[in-house]
Amino acid sequence: MNNTVAAIRSFMWNDDYQEVLARNVLRLREGQTVADVGCGDGYLSRTYYPYVHPGGSFTGYDVDREALSMAAGLLDDHPDWNLSFEEADAYALPAEDGSVDRVVCQTLLMHLAEPERAIDEMLRILRPGGWIVCMEPDMLLSSLSRYYPDDTDEQWLDKAGQRLRQFTAMQEAGRGDFRIGRKLPDIFSRKGLRNVEMRLNDAVYQLIPPYEPRRERGYRKFMEQSLKPSGGTGPFGQQGAEADGAHWEQLKEQTLLTHVTNMLYIVSGQKENHS
C-alpha cells in the first residue's frame, strides 16, 4: 500500500464523527468479532477496537506485507488488545462461514477488478444478522468539489473531464472503479441485505496558508505527491499529476489555498437472519 494513501485515511474523518460511526453505523459492542478487509496499516482496527474491548477481536486481512508489518506494530503498543493481521486476498478470506459479527472495509473495493466478488466473500464470513460496512469513494465527485481560487469555471470543468476520462480508462483496464461508492446501495440491495443505509464522511481536506493544523500538514504531503511535475505520479498516475501541475510552485511556497470534500460513501447493510 502506498504509504501516503494509507496515512491519509485518518484525514477522512473528524474525531468526534468516529464515535457516531462506531455506535450508530458499525453498531460495535463489547465482545464482538470484526473482520477488517484490506486493513492496510491497521487504521480501522486501532480506531474501533476499543469499542469491542473487552472480549472482542479484530482480524485484519491484506495482501500487502509491508502494510501488515506496520499493522502488527499495534500489538507492541497495546499488548492486551485481541488483534491479528493475516496475509489474505479479499476474494478468498481464511475465515469460516458466518464466523464474524461485523465486516468492514475502507477504500478497498475501489482498487479491485471484481468488487462484487469481494463483497460476496465478506458476506460469506458474516453471521446472519450481522452488519457489513463499506467506506468507498466517488473520486469524480471529489474532483468536482476541489477548489482553487485562481481557476476559472472552464478550467474547473476541464480538470473534471480529465479525471472522468482517467477513471473510466482505469476501470476498463481492470484497475478498479474509483466511483464505486455511489453504487454500493444498489449492490447491497441486489445481494439481499436489509436495512441498507448510506452516509458521507464529514471531513474536508484543506490547505489554507500557512498550513499549521495537523490535518493540513498531512494533506500537504498527499498534494505534494499528486502535484509534483517530475517523478511524482500521484495516487492516480501521471495524468492526475499533470492535471494540477500548475499549482506545484504555490504549494512549495506555502501560498496554495485549496480544499476538497473527499466524498467517502459509508454504506451499511444487515445480512438476513434466517433463524
N, C-alpha and C positions, 0 to 999 in steps of 0.2 A: 504494500500500500504506500502510495506517495505520502511522505511524512507531513507535507504542508496540508494536503487534503485531509489527512487523518486528524491533524491538530485543529483544523477549522471547524470540525464537527461541534466542538464545545462552544463556538461563537454563534451557533444557530439558535441558541436559547438564552433567555434571561433566567437567572437562578430561581426567581420566585415562580416561574412558569413550570419548572421541573416538578414542584410539589403538586401542581394541578394535574400534570400528566401522570405522575406516579399514582395518585389517589383515584382520579376520575376517568382516565383513559386506559392506562395499563392495568388499573384496578389491583395493584400489588398489595399483598397482605403477608404477615409473618408466616413462615413455613412453606411458602410456595416454591415450586421448581420452575426455573425460567431458562429458556434456550435463547441465546443471543447469536443470531446467524449473520455471518460477515462481521464478526466482532471487532476486527481491526486491533487497535491498541487497547481495547477494553473499556472504551469510554462509557458505553451504556452500563456495563457491569459495575464499574466503580460509582456511577451516578445513582443507580437504582438498587444495588444490592442492600443498602441499609433498610429499605422498605420491606424486605423479606426476611431480614435477620431479627431474631434468631430462628434457627430451624429450617431456613430456606436455602436455596442454592441457585447459582448462576453457572451455566456452562456456555462458553463461547466457542464458536466454530469459525475457522477462516482457513484459506489456502496459503496465506502469506506468513511464512515462518518468521520473518523479521518482526512483523506486527504482533504475532503471537508471543514472541520473546519479550516484547515491551509489555504486553498484557500480563504476562506471568510475573512481572515485577510488582504487580499489585499485591501478590501474596507475601512479598517481603515487608510491605508497609502495613498489611492487615492480615497477620497470620491466623486470626480467629475467623476470617471470612471463608465461607464454603464456596470457593470459586475454582473453576477448572477451565482450561483452554486447550482445544484439540485441533489438530490439522484435519480439516474435512471440507469436502466440496458441498456447496449448497444444494446440489442435486442428489446427494447421497449422504445424508446425515447419519452418524453412527449412534442412533438412539432408537429405542423400541417404539412401536406404535402406541399412541396415546399415553406417552410417559411423562409429559410436562404440562404444567398449568398455564404457562404463558410462552408465546414465541414472539420475539421482537427482532426487527432489523432496521437499520438506518443507512440510507444511501448505498444499498447493496444491489437491489433489483435493477437500478439504472445502468449497471455495468454488465448485466447478464444478457446473453443472446436469447435465452429462454426463461424469462422471468416467471411465467405461469408454471413452468415445471418446478421451479424452486418453491413457489407458493404451495404447490401440491405436496412437496416434501415436508414443508413446515406443518401443513395441516395433518400429514400422516402422524407426526410425533406428538401433536397436540391432543390432549384428552378431550372427550366430549364435554361440552360446557365451558371449555377453556377459551381464552381470547388470543387472537393474533393481532399484532400492531405493527404496521409497516410505515416508515417515515421516509418518503421519497419525493424528489423534486419535479417541477416542470421548469427546466432551465430556460426555455424560451420566455415564459412569463417573468422569470427573474431578470433576464436580459432587458426586457421591456421596462422594468422598474428602475434600471440603473440610471442615475442622474449625474450629468456633468454640466456645470454652469455654462461652459463655452460651446456646447453642442446646439446646433440648430435642430429643428424638428426633422428636417430632411436627413441630417447625419444620424440622428437617433433611429429613424426608420431604416436607414441603410445598414446600420450595425445590427439591428434586429433581424434584417433579412439575411445577413451573413451568418448569424447564429442559427437561424432556421435551416438554411442550406447545409450548414455544418452538421447539425444534429441529425438531419434526415440522412445525410451521407453515412454518418457513423452507424445509424440503425440499419441501413441497407447493407453495410459491411459486416454486420453481426457484432458490433462493438457496444451494444447496449441501446437502451431507449432513455434518453435524457429528459423525456416528457412523461415518464411512466406514472408519476404521482397522480395526475388528474384522472388516470384510467383505472386506478385501484378500486374505487367504489363499484364500478361495473364488474370488474374481475371478481371481487369478493361476492357480489350478489350471484353471479353465474356459478360460483363454486358452492353455493348453498349456505353461505354464512348468514347468521341472523344478527339483528341489531347493528347493522353497519353504520358507523359514524365517521365523520370527517371534520378535521380541524386544520388550522395552519399554525406553523411556528410563529413566535412572537418577536423575534429579534430582527433588527435591521443592521446590516453591515455598513459601517460608516468610516469615512476618513474626513475629519474636519481639522485643519491645521490648528495646533502643532502636534497632533497625533499623541496625546498624552494618555488617555484611558487604556486600560489593558485590552479592551476589545479592538481599539483602533490599531494598537501595535500588532496584534495578531492578524488582523485583516490586511495590514500593510504588507506583511510577509507573503500573504496569498497574492496580493496585487502585484508585488514585485515579480513573482513567478509568471503571472499572467501577462504582464506588460513588457517585460524585458525584450527588446527588439532582436538581440543577437544571442543565440544559445538558449533563450528561455522560450519554451513552447507552451507553458501554461498547462493547466489540467485538461484542456480540451484540444491540444495540438497547436501547430504553428499558425493555423488560420485564426484561432482565438487570440493568439499573441499579437498578431498583426492588426486585429480589429480595433484595438485600443492603444496601439503603439505611440500615438501622438502625445499621450499623457505621461510617457515614461520620464521625461525631464522634469515635469512638475512633481512627480512622485519623489524623485531623488532630492528635489529641493524642498520637499515637505510643504508644497503650496497647492497640491492637488486636493480639491474638495470633491468627494463623490459619496454616494450611498446607494445601496441596492437592497431590496427586500428579496432575500434568497428563499423563495416560496417552497417550503417543505410541507407536503401534504401528510398529515398524520391520520391514517385510515385504520380503524379497528373493526373487528368483526368477531362474533362468537360462533364457535363450532356447535352444530346441532347436538343436543343431548338426547340420545335415543333411549335412555333408561326410563 
